[in-house]
Amino acid sequence: KKIVVARDTRVSGLMLENALVSGLLARGANVNCLGIVPTPVLAYLTKELNADAGVMITASHNPPQYNGIKIFNSNSIAYDDTSQNRIERIIENESFRLADWRNIGEACSIDETHLYVDMIKKTLRLHKKWHVVADPGCGATYSIAPAILKSLGCKVTAINAQPDGFFPARSPEPNAESLKPLAKIVQELGVDAGIAYDGDGDRVAFIDEKGKFVDFDLVLAAYAAHIAKKKGGGIVVTNVEASMCVEKMVKEQGGKVIRTRVGDVYVAEAIKKCDASFGGEPCGAWIHPQFHYCPDGILSSILLLKALEDENKSLSKFIAETPHYPTLRENIACRNEVKHKVVENVGKKIKSVFPAYKEFSTVDGARLALENGWILVRASGTEPLIRLTVEGESLKVAKEIMQKGVTLIKKFVEGAKK
């Protein structure tokens, strides 16, 4: 077996890499170590180098003290729950076999990132000399992202472009709060856009030319509509939490939207299964299947600049036609042992609370599409909570939907206590 391994800039990364590689060698696998590279680069190279699997040591957008492991198959798609659970059971039961000493695997360090860079340079061209501020946030894109943007003719002002696993400049998660310094720089320099990546480079966030943070849902919907327009329709995949503006914008271009569970692996699987032209989640994780099936912040940032060129628009004008609907969120305490059963019971009853619903889905919790909004009820994957998300065409509508939803959930939570 041939395994490709990489890590982000976190302090614990090398320690975990050494342990991981030791375990793989002990099982007889051969390992290629890429060092510090973004997750999408690891995923792309897993397929490009004909590896059996790729393993990324990262905690993505989470705080510096966290770390984890993300595994990709030979098609650059992250392992799903079934595959992950199988590996966890093998480890828990210690049902693995060690190789004979004569068959211990070999490890070597390689630098093949040029294959990823070449793929982008061969397939994408930017005609305008964009001036952008690139903010890798001291994460895995610290070197490769500014370099690729420059190679495509962009004038790049790079900040936080040094590897530092303490993430001293900002949170590894690029959002409106953590990117306030970037927004100020964009405004003061008068550049075309600010581009920020998360800790491992599978997410991207944007600041427009006016120095304003670009809402994740709005830019996802605008770009999805752009792709649907280019393809003359087609399928776009997003998750159950994305705004209904995605449907509105894509349908106007003759396209169709398919919704999955929250998680990029589910989006990737649906893209492959449905032969979709694009997919993404409203956190800056976009998948471009013509390249590979891993969310790719660097690729997404370049493709967005290309879309702005095609439409001859600034970033603020590109998203201007996308409607912004009020979204409300509520967390309701519920014991871990019963939260999934409560969500199941809510799903059975919720249609009678909203009898004029248009569509009902249990792909991830219970989601009801209404004439003027939607409601989603999900059990938290990490905490003793039930998460309620509501969107409405107006704040008044959203509040009305939320009130009905909270009342219903609390009724079942109370019932579960008895």
Buried (B, 14 or more C-beta within 10 A) or exposed (E): EBBBBBBBBBEBBBEBBEEBBEBBBBBBBBBBBBBBBBBBBBBBBBBBBEBEBBBBBBBBBBEBEBBEBBBBBBEBBBBBEEBBEEEEEEEEEEEEEEEEEEEBBEBEEEEBBEEBBEBBEEEBEBEEEBBBBBBBBBBBBBBBBBBBBEEBEBEBBBBBBEBBBEBEBBBBBBBBEBBBBBBEBBBEBEBBBBBBBBBBBBBBBBBBBEBBBBBBBBBBBBBBBBBBBEBEBBBBBBBBBBBBBBBBBBBEBEBBBBBBBBBBBBBBBBBBEBEBBBBBBBBBBBBBBEBBBBBBBBBBBBBBBBBBBEEEBBBEBBBEEBEEBBBBEBEBEBEEEBBBEBBBBBBEEBEEBBEEBEEEBEBBBBBBBBEBBBBBBBBBEEEBBBBBBBBBBEEEBBBBBBEBBBEBBBBBBEEBEE
